[in-house]
Amino acid sequence: MRVFSAFVFLISLLVSAPLQAQTTYQTEASHAAILDAETGEVLYSLNGDEAMPPASMSKMMTVLMVLEALEAGSLSLDDELPVSEHAWRTGGAASGSSTMFLEVNSRARVEDLLRGVIIQSGNDACIVLAEALGGTEEAFADMMTDRAHELGLTSASFANATGWPDPDHRISAIDLARLARILIEDHPEYYGIWAEREFTYNGIRQYNRNPLLGVFSGADGLKTGHTEESGYGLVGSAERDGERRIIVFNGMDSNAARATEAERMMRAALSDYSLYRLFEAGDAVDHRAEVFMGDTETVALRVASDVTAGLHRRARRDLTVTVSYDGPLVAPIQEGDVVGSLIVEAPDYDAREYDLVAAESVAEKGLIGRIGAAIVHMLRG
């Protein structure tokens, strides 16, 4: 294996601030992630791939299932759904949990139930919607898990529609961020509900628990969560100057700590983290690979896909790009053949590998040339 370092000119242009001892965001959360909403690039992760108890943050998946049913026409905003005794007893006023205060054996419009879930975090509203779509809450939870996996949220495992503690109810911080991105991008006509500050139902006014709303400029969603098992968590999103970030954290020890962390992390997400576009698909890299038995001794390389790196601004100085391949390459080589990797590394950043392809074809030497090359190869060992 021959490894060649190539510090690309574009990268050198990104270096402007001296490296400090702390090269990434520091948090007391047990799990956290920052996502660039436009690209889906993970800018920061602390145990971000580890499945965790999400509490009410998993209600985003319940909402997505409802929005997809509305889009498919199997449900309408004006449909009135029955409030079962299970929904009332498990998630209503009798439960002592977050509730929309639905009355047992009453009926509620889907539009009101959506607001009840999003704004009031109503467990009763979640169960009413789950029973309408799945027959039972348990069946609906299985539907949630299956749909999450179809969407690539592979860490997800749902046991209920509410986020009520259960050892089988888990999802990672990064997958929660990706779920938020799906809600924002695929259902913009409903996204405004996440920013609504209050909702009154049955004569009872309740307020959105999201600590970013009305406090952090540009914040417009999404969902808080809290149980004894999970601690206090948040999925938040904000947009400034055309850039949107999604933050997720969990495991804070109080409501006040969550509010403080929400502002601090969102400020860092928008001010301290950037997505650096190092190469576009098809760009050449500053290295030619050696070729054995070819009619030329080297071949140009290009990247097969866009190469990006989401980094804290203090980590830019130590960003490196390395060309790696088993060399020399053996002719014949066809243009477009994958012949190596481009490795991007930086402090507090999971190294990424991108395919490198031959930028041109290289024919095999003729018989005499191959014999000569073989002799040279043997003499050199």
VOTILUM-346658 format. One record per residue (C-alpha): chain; x, y negated, z negated; residue number from 1. Coordinates in nm, 4 decimals. Layout:
N
SITE, unit, px, py, pz, pos
SITE, A, X, Y, Z, NUM
...
//
This chain:
381
SITE, unit, px, py, pz, pos
SITE, A, 0.0000, 0.0000, 0.0000, 1
SITE, A, 0.1414, -0.3373, 0.0991, 2
SITE, A, -0.0139, -0.6393, -0.0687, 3
SITE, A, 0.0368, -0.9867, 0.0703, 4
SITE, A, -0.0541, -1.3077, -0.1175, 5
SITE, A, -0.2008, -1.5862, 0.0904, 6
SITE, A, -0.2755, -1.9094, -0.0918, 7
SITE, A, -0.5073, -2.0702, 0.1575, 8
SITE, A, -0.4811, -2.4412, 0.2395, 9
SITE, A, -0.8490, -2.4991, 0.1748, 10
SITE, A, -0.8084, -2.3751, -0.1824, 11
SITE, A, -0.5225, -2.6154, -0.2510, 12
SITE, A, -0.7513, -2.9031, -0.1689, 13
SITE, A, -0.9827, -2.8036, -0.4519, 14
SITE, A, -0.7248, -2.8562, -0.7258, 15
SITE, A, -0.7575, -3.1946, -0.8891, 16
SITE, A, -0.7736, -3.1548, -1.2670, 17
SITE, A, -0.5036, -3.0020, -1.4912, 18
SITE, A, -0.5872, -2.6630, -1.6356, 19
SITE, A, -0.6925, -2.6736, -2.0001, 20
SITE, A, -0.6844, -2.3939, -2.2538, 21
SITE, A, -1.0586, -2.3297, -2.2299, 22
SITE, A, -1.1429, -2.2230, -1.8760, 23
SITE, A, -1.5065, -2.1261, -1.9108, 24
SITE, A, -1.8238, -2.1984, -2.1010, 25
SITE, A, -1.8367, -2.0982, -2.4677, 26
SITE, A, -2.1664, -1.9952, -2.6270, 27
SITE, A, -2.2995, -1.8229, -2.9372, 28
SITE, A, -2.5592, -1.6396, -2.7281, 29
SITE, A, -2.5253, -1.2626, -2.7072, 30
SITE, A, -2.6086, -1.2588, -2.3341, 31
SITE, A, -2.5963, -1.5401, -2.0806, 32
SITE, A, -2.5804, -1.6156, -1.7102, 33
SITE, A, -2.5740, -1.9160, -1.4785, 34
SITE, A, -2.6978, -1.8728, -1.1220, 35
SITE, A, -2.6732, -2.1024, -0.8212, 36
SITE, A, -3.0312, -2.1048, -0.6954, 37
SITE, A, -2.9510, -2.1748, -0.3302, 38
SITE, A, -2.7124, -1.8839, -0.2774, 39
SITE, A, -2.7867, -1.6521, -0.5683, 40
SITE, A, -2.4191, -1.6640, -0.6643, 41
SITE, A, -2.3461, -1.5879, -1.0301, 42
SITE, A, -2.1419, -1.8808, -1.1624, 43
SITE, A, -2.1046, -1.7568, -1.5190, 44
SITE, A, -2.1783, -1.4362, -1.7055, 45
SITE, A, -2.1502, -1.3250, -2.0654, 46
SITE, A, -2.2652, -0.9629, -2.0859, 47
SITE, A, -2.4834, -1.0691, -1.7955, 48
SITE, A, -2.5161, -0.7206, -1.6439, 49
SITE, A, -2.6044, -0.5564, -1.9744, 50
SITE, A, -2.9701, -0.4640, -2.0165, 51
SITE, A, -3.1157, -0.6449, -2.3191, 52
SITE, A, -3.4545, -0.6907, -2.4915, 53
SITE, A, -3.6043, -0.9913, -2.3051, 54
SITE, A, -3.9097, -1.0598, -2.5237, 55
SITE, A, -4.1544, -1.2950, -2.3471, 56
SITE, A, -3.9041, -1.3825, -2.0748, 57
SITE, A, -4.0164, -1.0583, -1.9075, 58
SITE, A, -4.3578, -1.2188, -1.8567, 59
SITE, A, -4.2029, -1.3707, -1.5445, 60
SITE, A, -4.2351, -1.0229, -1.3907, 61
SITE, A, -4.6000, -1.0054, -1.4952, 62
SITE, A, -4.6564, -1.3395, -1.3252, 63
SITE, A, -4.4759, -1.2266, -1.0106, 64
SITE, A, -4.7005, -0.9205, -0.9854, 65
SITE, A, -5.0069, -1.1460, -1.0081, 66
SITE, A, -4.8738, -1.3900, -0.7487, 67
SITE, A, -4.8026, -1.1063, -0.5075, 68
SITE, A, -5.1570, -0.9740, -0.5606, 69
SITE, A, -5.2927, -1.3214, -0.4842, 70
SITE, A, -5.0817, -1.3364, -0.1686, 71
SITE, A, -5.2020, -0.9906, -0.0616, 72
SITE, A, -5.5646, -1.0895, -0.1182, 73
SITE, A, -5.6366, -0.8190, -0.3759, 74
SITE, A, -5.6917, -1.0924, -0.6346, 75
SITE, A, -5.8142, -1.4520, -0.6150, 76
SITE, A, -5.7778, -1.7476, -0.8482, 77
SITE, A, -6.1534, -1.7576, -0.8991, 78
SITE, A, -6.1906, -1.3920, -0.9949, 79
SITE, A, -6.3234, -1.3534, -1.3496, 80
SITE, A, -6.1613, -1.0672, -1.5366, 81
SITE, A, -6.2958, -0.8902, -1.8456, 82
SITE, A, -6.1222, -0.9232, -2.1819, 83
SITE, A, -6.1012, -0.5735, -2.3254, 84
SITE, A, -6.0838, -0.4920, -2.6944, 85
SITE, A, -5.7267, -0.3723, -2.6364, 86
SITE, A, -5.6289, -0.7089, -2.4873, 87
SITE, A, -5.7978, -0.8968, -2.7724, 88
SITE, A, -5.6704, -0.6765, -3.0531, 89
SITE, A, -5.3153, -0.6385, -2.9181, 90
SITE, A, -5.2607, -0.9871, -2.7790, 91
SITE, A, -5.5465, -1.2082, -2.8958, 92
SITE, A, -5.6178, -1.4038, -3.2119, 93
SITE, A, -5.6373, -1.0806, -3.4109, 94
SITE, A, -5.2779, -0.9896, -3.3205, 95
SITE, A, -5.0985, -1.2829, -3.4808, 96
SITE, A, -4.8773, -1.3072, -3.1716, 97
SITE, A, -4.8571, -1.5643, -2.8912, 98
SITE, A, -5.2107, -1.5841, -2.7584, 99
SITE, A, -5.4436, -1.7682, -2.5248, 100
SITE, A, -5.7269, -1.7128, -2.7776, 101
SITE, A, -5.9441, -1.5160, -2.5363, 102
SITE, A, -6.2636, -1.3794, -2.6879, 103
SITE, A, -6.3286, -1.0072, -2.6812, 104
SITE, A, -6.5764, -0.8959, -2.4114, 105
SITE, A, -6.5644, -1.2389, -2.2463, 106
SITE, A, -6.4407, -1.3048, -1.8910, 107
SITE, A, -6.1642, -1.5405, -1.7800, 108
SITE, A, -6.0655, -1.6825, -1.4409, 109
SITE, A, -5.7361, -1.5654, -1.2945, 110
SITE, A, -5.6191, -1.9268, -1.2584, 111
SITE, A, -5.6732, -1.9856, -1.6294, 112
SITE, A, -5.5036, -1.6568, -1.7163, 113
SITE, A, -5.1984, -1.7563, -1.5126, 114
SITE, A, -5.1672, -2.0784, -1.7108, 115
SITE, A, -5.2275, -1.8842, -2.0279, 116
SITE, A, -4.9286, -1.6628, -1.9517, 117
SITE, A, -4.6945, -1.9330, -1.8207, 118
SITE, A, -4.7708, -2.2210, -2.0571, 119
SITE, A, -4.9079, -2.0548, -2.3702, 120
SITE, A, -4.7196, -1.7235, -2.3357, 121
SITE, A, -5.0497, -1.5520, -2.4098, 122
SITE, A, -5.0128, -1.1802, -2.4705, 123
SITE, A, -5.3876, -1.1356, -2.4304, 124
SITE, A, -5.3763, -1.3017, -2.0873, 125
SITE, A, -5.0945, -1.0681, -1.9809, 126
SITE, A, -5.2881, -0.7588, -2.0826, 127
SITE, A, -5.6095, -0.8727, -1.9090, 128
SITE, A, -5.4156, -0.9234, -1.5850, 129
SITE, A, -5.2299, -0.5940, -1.6302, 130
SITE, A, -5.5514, -0.3969, -1.6785, 131
SITE, A, -5.7051, -0.5606, -1.3712, 132
SITE, A, -5.4105, -0.4700, -1.1488, 133
SITE, A, -5.2960, -0.1400, -1.3000, 134
SITE, A, -5.6011, 0.0023, -1.4748, 135
SITE, A, -5.4042, 0.0268, -1.7981, 136
SITE, A, -5.1195, -0.1783, -1.9389, 137
SITE, A, -4.8946, 0.1282, -1.9330, 138
SITE, A, -4.9615, 0.1923, -1.5636, 139
SITE, A, -4.9025, -0.1741, -1.4881, 140
SITE, A, -4.5682, -0.1607, -1.6712, 141
SITE, A, -4.4646, 0.1259, -1.4444, 142
SITE, A, -4.5676, -0.0858, -1.1443, 143
SITE, A, -4.3572, -0.3713, -1.2781, 144
SITE, A, -4.0518, -0.1474, -1.3074, 145
SITE, A, -4.0955, -0.0021, -0.9605, 146
SITE, A, -4.1389, -0.3444, -0.8022, 147
SITE, A, -3.8384, -0.4846, -0.9886, 148
SITE, A, -3.6217, -0.2044, -0.8529, 149
SITE, A, -3.7519, -0.2694, -0.4998, 150
SITE, A, -3.6366, -0.6288, -0.5426, 151
SITE, A, -3.2895, -0.5151, -0.6481, 152
SITE, A, -3.3386, -0.5844, -1.0196, 153
SITE, A, -3.1931, -0.2484, -1.1089, 154
SITE, A, -3.1425, -0.3119, -1.4811, 155
SITE, A, -3.5171, -0.3595, -1.5348, 156
SITE, A, -3.7257, -0.1146, -1.7340, 157
SITE, A, -4.0652, -0.2363, -1.8540, 158
SITE, A, -4.2840, -0.0706, -2.1170, 159
SITE, A, -4.5569, -0.3354, -2.1341, 160
SITE, A, -4.6787, -0.6571, -1.9741, 161
SITE, A, -4.5963, -0.8872, -2.2651, 162
SITE, A, -4.2373, -0.8317, -2.3743, 163
SITE, A, -4.3492, -0.6753, -2.7016, 164
SITE, A, -4.0506, -0.4919, -2.8606, 165
SITE, A, -3.9971, -0.1446, -2.7213, 166
SITE, A, -3.6724, 0.0515, -2.6758, 167
SITE, A, -3.7655, 0.1091, -2.3115, 168
SITE, A, -3.8309, -0.2597, -2.2384, 169
SITE, A, -3.5038, -0.4000, -2.1029, 170
SITE, A, -3.3568, -0.6221, -1.8307, 171
SITE, A, -3.0238, -0.8022, -1.7885, 172
SITE, A, -2.9677, -1.1781, -1.8023, 173
SITE, A, -2.8496, -1.1807, -1.4400, 174
SITE, A, -3.1575, -0.9932, -1.3227, 175
SITE, A, -3.3798, -1.2368, -1.5151, 176
SITE, A, -3.2048, -1.5201, -1.3318, 177
SITE, A, -3.2602, -1.3442, -0.9996, 178
SITE, A, -3.6260, -1.2924, -1.0899, 179
SITE, A, -3.6580, -1.6646, -1.1596, 180
SITE, A, -3.5014, -1.7386, -0.8207, 181
SITE, A, -3.7601, -1.5153, -0.6499, 182
SITE, A, -4.0437, -1.7014, -0.8236, 183
SITE, A, -3.8997, -2.0379, -0.7188, 184
SITE, A, -3.8239, -1.9457, -0.3580, 185
SITE, A, -4.1075, -1.7111, -0.2679, 186
SITE, A, -4.3966, -1.8783, -0.4501, 187
SITE, A, -4.3365, -2.2543, -0.4420, 188
SITE, A, -4.7100, -2.3283, -0.4377, 189
SITE, A, -4.7385, -2.1967, -0.7942, 190
SITE, A, -4.4025, -2.3046, -0.9299, 191
SITE, A, -4.5330, -2.6386, -1.0574, 192
SITE, A, -4.7293, -2.4565, -1.3282, 193
SITE, A, -4.4037, -2.3701, -1.5057, 194
SITE, A, -4.3417, -2.7418, -1.5679, 195
SITE, A, -4.6854, -2.8162, -1.7132, 196
SITE, A, -4.6442, -2.9310, -2.0708, 197
SITE, A, -4.9752, -2.8168, -2.2213, 198
SITE, A, -5.2920, -2.6189, -2.1544, 199
SITE, A, -5.6261, -2.6266, -2.3314, 200
SITE, A, -5.8471, -2.3207, -2.3303, 201
SITE, A, -6.1467, -2.2407, -2.5455, 202
SITE, A, -6.1060, -2.5858, -2.6998, 203
SITE, A, -5.7577, -2.5033, -2.8242, 204
SITE, A, -5.4639, -2.7083, -2.6955, 205
SITE, A, -5.1257, -2.5391, -2.6843, 206
SITE, A, -4.7905, -2.6671, -2.5670, 207
SITE, A, -4.5216, -2.5239, -2.3425, 208
SITE, A, -4.2336, -2.3975, -2.5586, 209
SITE, A, -3.9620, -2.4694, -2.2993, 210
SITE, A, -3.7264, -2.7126, -2.4810, 211
SITE, A, -3.5884, -2.8533, -2.1537, 212
SITE, A, -3.9173, -2.9984, -2.0296, 213
SITE, A, -3.9348, -3.3738, -2.0799, 214
SITE, A, -3.5870, -3.3738, -2.2343, 215
SITE, A, -3.3491, -3.2728, -1.9558, 216
SITE, A, -3.3896, -3.4678, -1.6321, 217
SITE, A, -3.4795, -3.2386, -1.3432, 218
SITE, A, -3.5866, -2.9431, -1.5598, 219
SITE, A, -3.9051, -2.7731, -1.4361, 220
SITE, A, -3.9145, -2.4171, -1.5731, 221
SITE, A, -3.9341, -2.1409, -1.6752, 222
SITE, A, -3.9845, -1.9182, -1.9833, 223
SITE, A, -3.8856, -1.8783, -2.3469, 224
SITE, A, -3.8730, -1.5576, -2.5458, 225
SITE, A, -3.8399, -1.4559, -2.9075, 226
SITE, A, -3.8661, -1.1434, -3.1173, 227
SITE, A, -3.6724, -1.0276, -3.4214, 228
SITE, A, -3.4896, -0.7814, -3.1973, 229
SITE, A, -3.3967, -1.0221, -2.9164, 230
SITE, A, -3.3467, -1.3478, -3.1029, 231
SITE, A, -3.4366, -1.6737, -2.9287, 232
SITE, A, -3.3868, -1.6863, -2.5535, 233
SITE, A, -3.4628, -1.8956, -2.2469, 234
SITE, A, -3.4788, -1.8772, -1.8707, 235
SITE, A, -3.4430, -2.2381, -1.7550, 236
SITE, A, -3.4129, -2.4119, -1.4203, 237
SITE, A, -3.3332, -2.7687, -1.3204, 238
SITE, A, -3.2495, -2.9555, -1.0017, 239
SITE, A, -3.0265, -3.2609, -0.9633, 240
SITE, A, -2.8904, -3.4234, -0.6489, 241
SITE, A, -3.0166, -3.1358, -0.4359, 242
SITE, A, -2.8513, -2.8656, -0.6476, 243
SITE, A, -3.0563, -2.6214, -0.8532, 244
SITE, A, -2.9206, -2.4044, -1.1298, 245
SITE, A, -3.0876, -2.1252, -1.3242, 246
SITE, A, -2.9670, -2.0468, -1.6752, 247
SITE, A, -3.0472, -1.7489, -1.8947, 248
SITE, A, -2.9402, -1.6868, -2.2512, 249
SITE, A, -3.0583, -1.4714, -2.5381, 250
SITE, A, -2.9739, -1.3940, -2.8976, 251
SITE, A, -2.9812, -1.7409, -3.0575, 252
SITE, A, -3.0711, -1.7412, -3.4265, 253
SITE, A, -3.3317, -2.0188, -3.4373, 254
SITE, A, -3.5672, -2.2288, -3.2302, 255
SITE, A, -3.3474, -2.5332, -3.2958, 256
SITE, A, -3.0359, -2.3475, -3.1805, 257
SITE, A, -3.2191, -2.2471, -2.8626, 258
SITE, A, -3.3140, -2.6077, -2.7888, 259
SITE, A, -2.9577, -2.7274, -2.8404, 260
SITE, A, -2.8109, -2.4471, -2.6298, 261
SITE, A, -3.0627, -2.5042, -2.3513, 262
SITE, A, -2.9481, -2.8636, -2.2968, 263
SITE, A, -2.5817, -2.7795, -2.3395, 264
SITE, A, -2.5825, -2.4864, -2.0977, 265
SITE, A, -2.7898, -2.6631, -1.8334, 266
SITE, A, -2.5625, -2.9662, -1.8492, 267
SITE, A, -2.2611, -2.7392, -1.7988, 268
SITE, A, -2.4365, -2.5518, -1.5193, 269
SITE, A, -2.4894, -2.8707, -1.3204, 270
SITE, A, -2.1747, -3.0627, -1.4159, 271
SITE, A, -1.8998, -2.8085, -1.4812, 272
SITE, A, -1.9736, -2.5266, -1.2380, 273
SITE, A, -1.9444, -2.5429, -0.8612, 274
SITE, A, -1.9769, -2.3032, -0.5735, 275
SITE, A, -1.6610, -2.3165, -0.3643, 276
SITE, A, -1.6932, -2.2004, -0.0049, 277
SITE, A, -1.3516, -2.0612, 0.0790, 278
SITE, A, -1.4191, -1.9039, 0.4199, 279
SITE, A, -1.7037, -1.8705, 0.6626, 280
SITE, A, -1.7655, -1.5411, 0.8376, 281
SITE, A, -1.5201, -1.5075, 1.1244, 282
SITE, A, -1.2561, -1.7416, 0.9830, 283
SITE, A, -0.8927, -1.6332, 1.0260, 284
SITE, A, -0.6718, -1.5810, 0.7217, 285
SITE, A, -0.3154, -1.7059, 0.7054, 286
SITE, A, -0.1530, -1.3661, 0.7502, 287
SITE, A, -0.0938, -1.1181, 1.0325, 288
SITE, A, -0.0856, -0.7472, 0.9465, 289
SITE, A, 0.2010, -0.5270, 1.0622, 290
SITE, A, 0.1116, -0.2635, 1.3245, 291
SITE, A, 0.2836, 0.0723, 1.3885, 292
SITE, A, 0.2855, 0.2233, 1.7366, 293
SITE, A, 0.1048, -0.0772, 1.8805, 294
SITE, A, 0.1801, -0.2779, 2.1932, 295
SITE, A, 0.2159, -0.5750, 1.9575, 296
SITE, A, 0.3869, -0.5704, 1.6196, 297
SITE, A, 0.1165, -0.7603, 1.4288, 298
SITE, A, -0.2550, -0.8281, 1.4426, 299
SITE, A, -0.4526, -1.1330, 1.3311, 300
SITE, A, -0.7110, -1.0878, 1.0557, 301
SITE, A, -1.0426, -1.2552, 0.9918, 302
SITE, A, -1.3063, -1.2325, 0.7194, 303
SITE, A, -1.6201, -1.0358, 0.7970, 304
SITE, A, -1.8538, -1.2461, 0.5817, 305
SITE, A, -1.8731, -1.5762, 0.3978, 306
SITE, A, -1.6350, -1.5935, 0.1023, 307
SITE, A, -1.7476, -1.7990, -0.1948, 308
SITE, A, -1.6461, -1.8352, -0.5576, 309
SITE, A, -1.8601, -1.9824, -0.8332, 310
SITE, A, -1.6222, -2.1255, -1.0890, 311
SITE, A, -1.5862, -2.3566, -1.3826, 312
SITE, A, -1.3970, -2.6650, -1.2640, 313
SITE, A, -1.1097, -2.5916, -1.5074, 314
SITE, A, -1.0515, -2.2503, -1.3474, 315
SITE, A, -0.9849, -2.3906, -0.9994, 316
SITE, A, -0.6123, -2.4352, -1.0490, 317
SITE, A, -0.5484, -2.0623, -1.0893, 318
SITE, A, -0.7774, -1.9495, -0.8063, 319
SITE, A, -0.5861, -1.7042, -0.5839, 320
SITE, A, -0.6707, -1.5308, -0.2602, 321
SITE, A, -0.4796, -1.2118, -0.1737, 322
SITE, A, -0.4676, -1.0143, 0.1508, 323
SITE, A, -0.4437, -0.6420, 0.0824, 324
SITE, A, -0.4158, -0.3480, 0.3267, 325
SITE, A, -0.2499, -0.0090, 0.3702, 326
SITE, A, 0.0317, -0.0960, 0.6023, 327
SITE, A, 0.1567, -0.0864, 0.8536, 328
SITE, A, -0.1708, -0.0346, 1.0388, 329
SITE, A, -0.1595, 0.2391, 1.2984, 330
SITE, A, -0.2563, 0.1655, 1.6596, 331
SITE, A, -0.4895, 0.1824, 1.8377, 332
SITE, A, -0.6979, -0.0833, 1.6623, 333
SITE, A, -1.0285, -0.2169, 1.7900, 334
SITE, A, -1.1362, -0.5752, 1.7378, 335
SITE, A, -1.3778, -0.5771, 1.4437, 336
SITE, A, -1.2332, -0.2695, 1.2720, 337
SITE, A, -1.2222, -0.3083, 0.8917, 338
SITE, A, -0.8495, -0.2938, 0.8139, 339
SITE, A, -0.8120, -0.4491, 0.4683, 340
SITE, A, -0.9547, -0.6614, 0.1922, 341
SITE, A, -0.9469, -1.0211, 0.0807, 342
SITE, A, -0.9309, -1.0369, -0.3003, 343
SITE, A, -1.0451, -1.3529, -0.4802, 344
SITE, A, -0.9361, -1.3936, -0.8432, 345
SITE, A, -0.9529, -1.6670, -1.1064, 346
SITE, A, -0.9543, -1.6946, -1.4876, 347
SITE, A, -1.2775, -1.5690, -1.6472, 348
SITE, A, -1.4025, -1.4560, -1.3068, 349
SITE, A, -1.4745, -1.1008, -1.1955, 350
SITE, A, -1.2472, -1.0353, -0.8988, 351
SITE, A, -1.4314, -1.0041, -0.5685, 352
SITE, A, -1.3252, -0.8119, -0.2588, 353
SITE, A, -1.4343, -0.8978, 0.0949, 354
SITE, A, -1.3722, -0.6982, 0.4115, 355
SITE, A, -1.0989, -0.8102, 0.6487, 356
SITE, A, -1.1329, -0.7099, 1.0128, 357
SITE, A, -0.8973, -0.7105, 1.3095, 358
SITE, A, -0.9389, -1.0297, 1.5077, 359
SITE, A, -0.8178, -0.8599, 1.8267, 360
SITE, A, -0.7641, -0.5175, 1.9730, 361
SITE, A, -0.4200, -0.3581, 1.9707, 362
SITE, A, -0.3486, -0.0792, 2.2183, 363
SITE, A, -0.1206, 0.2126, 2.1416, 364
SITE, A, 0.2301, 0.2040, 2.2851, 365
SITE, A, 0.3082, 0.4169, 2.5894, 366
SITE, A, 0.4877, 0.7502, 2.5573, 367
SITE, A, 0.8395, 0.6048, 2.5746, 368
SITE, A, 0.7487, 0.3299, 2.3304, 369
SITE, A, 0.5999, 0.5811, 2.0833, 370
SITE, A, 0.9142, 0.7957, 2.0980, 371
SITE, A, 1.1336, 0.4924, 2.0336, 372
SITE, A, 0.9118, 0.3745, 1.7478, 373
SITE, A, 0.9191, 0.7207, 1.5905, 374
SITE, A, 1.2988, 0.7319, 1.6067, 375
SITE, A, 1.3227, 0.3883, 1.4442, 376
SITE, A, 1.0733, 0.4937, 1.1790, 377
SITE, A, 1.2768, 0.8059, 1.0942, 378
SITE, A, 1.6048, 0.6140, 1.0823, 379
SITE, A, 1.4493, 0.3634, 0.8402, 380
SITE, A, 1.3048, 0.6415, 0.6251, 381
//
